[in-house]
Amino acid sequence: MTDKIISWHCGYKGEEYPLSFLFRGMEKRVAKLIEAKLIEDKKTKIRKREFLIETENGEKYLITVGKETTIKKI
């Protein structure tokens, strides 16, 4: 099963941060956005967005969105 973002909070800038996602086949809902940042590789100029979030049951995840989306439990 592929880890992926199911829904986003969409503000005036578009997709701003994830609201729910799939992690190892289980749906997780975001309770709190702890940190969000934009990272740019200096050589390739490729940008990625990183989100540190906490779910409703207190688990923390690092979600990286770029060419591919990766989700890691912390």
C-alpha positions as CSV (number, residue, x, y, z in Angstrom):
1,M,0.0,0.0,0.0
2,T,1.4,3.4,-0.9
3,D,1.7,6.1,1.7
4,K,0.0,9.3,0.4
5,I,-1.8,12.4,1.4
6,I,-5.6,12.1,1.2
7,S,-6.7,15.7,1.9
8,W,-5.1,19.1,2.2
9,H,-6.1,22.3,4.0
10,C,-6.5,24.7,1.0
11,G,-6.1,28.4,1.6
12,Y,-5.5,31.2,-0.8
13,K,-2.1,29.8,-1.7
14,G,-3.6,26.4,-2.7
15,E,-2.6,23.2,-0.9
16,E,-1.1,24.5,2.3
17,Y,-0.7,21.5,4.7
18,P,-2.1,18.0,5.0
19,L,-5.2,17.2,6.9
20,S,-5.3,13.4,6.5
21,F,-3.0,10.8,5.0
22,L,-2.4,7.1,4.5
23,F,0.5,5.5,6.4
24,R,1.0,1.7,5.9
25,G,-2.6,1.3,4.9
26,M,-4.1,3.2,7.9
27,E,-5.8,6.6,7.6
28,K,-4.3,9.2,10.0
29,R,-5.9,12.6,10.7
30,V,-3.8,15.6,11.5
31,A,-4.6,17.2,14.8
32,K,-1.8,19.8,14.8
33,L,0.7,21.2,12.4
34,I,3.9,21.6,14.4
35,E,6.2,23.0,11.7
36,A,6.2,23.6,7.9
37,K,9.1,24.6,5.8
38,L,10.2,24.9,2.2
39,I,13.6,23.3,1.3
40,E,15.5,24.0,-1.9
41,D,18.5,22.0,-3.1
42,K,21.2,24.6,-3.9
43,K,22.6,22.6,-6.8
44,T,19.5,21.3,-8.5
45,K,17.1,24.1,-7.4
46,I,14.5,21.4,-6.7
47,R,12.1,22.4,-4.0
48,K,10.5,20.2,-1.3
49,R,8.0,21.0,1.4
50,E,8.3,19.4,4.8
51,F,5.6,19.1,7.4
52,L,6.1,18.0,11.0
53,I,2.6,17.0,12.2
54,E,0.9,15.4,15.2
55,T,-2.1,13.1,14.7
56,E,-5.2,12.8,16.8
57,N,-3.7,10.0,18.9
58,G,-0.4,11.9,19.6
59,E,1.8,10.2,17.0
60,K,4.3,12.5,15.2
61,Y,5.2,12.2,11.5
62,L,7.5,14.0,9.1
63,I,5.9,14.4,5.6
64,T,8.0,15.5,2.7
65,V,6.4,16.5,-0.5
66,G,8.4,16.9,-3.7
67,K,8.6,14.8,-6.8
68,E,7.6,11.9,-4.4
69,T,5.8,12.0,-1.1
70,T,7.5,10.4,1.8
71,I,6.0,9.9,5.3
72,K,8.1,8.9,8.3
73,K,6.9,8.2,11.8
74,I,9.1,9.9,14.4
